[in-house]
Amino acid sequence: MRVALHSVLKEGQESGYEQAHATVPEDLLEALRRAGITNWRIWRSGRHLFHLVDCEDLAAAMAALDKDPANQRWQEFIGGYVDHFEDTGGSPAEPERMTLGEVWELSAQAEAAERG
């Protein structure tokens, strides 16, 4: 499953947020893997963050992470930078609303056209 998330930083926290992600704690990386998250990418445009999460089951992963001390420490720390998540009631654990459905891909269309 690939899930897109959108969050917004607190005013003036852009640089600090990026610095915090230069190297996240190893125990958090282990917690993410244990929860079934295979990749998590984040892009920033101004104060807006766009996340792309690859995992088997986001709701199950978030439930596991909610109980994990490493994630709890990280959320307490990173909460100083993040204002809120969009369209999720404050939590990214609603995959039915956030699942990324691909609309179009340039390379796929180009390959199909080449095949005829």
N, C-alpha and C positions, 0 to 999 in steps of 0.2 A: 504494500500500500504506500502511496506517495501522498503526503498531506501538505498543503500550503497553509501557512499561518502568517498573520500580519499583526505586528505590535508597534507601539509608538513609544519613543523615548521621552523622558522628562526633558523639559527645556534646558539646553546647555549641557546635556550629558553625553553628547555624541562621541567626543574624544575619549572620555572615561570608559564608555561602554566598549569601544574598540580595543582600548588598552586591556580591559578585563578579559577580553576574548583572545588576546595574543597567545596566551597559554592557559587553558582552563585546567583545573585540578585533575590529576590522574584518577583520583577516587570517583570524580564525577564521570569521567570517560568510562570507567568500569561499570558504574551504575547504569549509564545509558545503554551499554552493550548488554548487561544482564536483563534490562527491561525489553530488549528486542529491537532497539533502534540501531540500524546499520549505518546510517549517515544522517547528518544534520548540517545544512548549509544556511548561512544568513547573509543577506545583502542589505545594505543601508542606502536610503535616499533621503537626505535631510534627517528628520527625526523618525522616519518610517523604516521599520525593519520587516523584511520579507524572508520567511523561513521556509525551507523545503526539507521535510522530514521523511526518511525512508524507514519503514518498519512493517512488521506483520500486522499489528493491531495497536493503533494509537491509544485507544481508550484503556486497554490493558497495560500498555507501557506507562501511561500517565498515572494509572492507579498504583503501579509498582513504584514509580518514582516518588509519588506523594509520601510513601512510607520509608523511603531511603534517606538515611541521615546525611549522606554526601549531597544529595539533591536538595534536601531541606536547607543545609548550610549555603549552598549555591543560590537558591531562590531568595534567601534572606539577604545575601550580599548583592545579587544582581537587581533585586527589587529597588535598590537605591537609584538605579538608572532607568528602569522601565516604568512608564506611566500605566499602560494597559495593553491588553490584547483586544483586537477588533473582532466583533461578531461572535464572541465565544462566552460572553458573560464573565470575562476576566480570566478564563482558563482555556488553554488550548486543547482540552480533552473532548471536543465534540466533532469527531471525524466525519460524521454524516454531513455536517455543514461545511467542513473545511477540506474535504478530499479534493485534490487537484485533478480535474478532468481535462485531458489535453484537447485543445481545440484545433490547433494547426501546428505543423512543423515544416519549415522550409526544406530541410534536407530530405524528409520523407516524401514530400511532393515532388521534388526534383528527381529522386531515385525512381519513383513510380512513372514519371514522365519518360525517363530514359529507357525503362523496360517496355514502354509502349502501352 
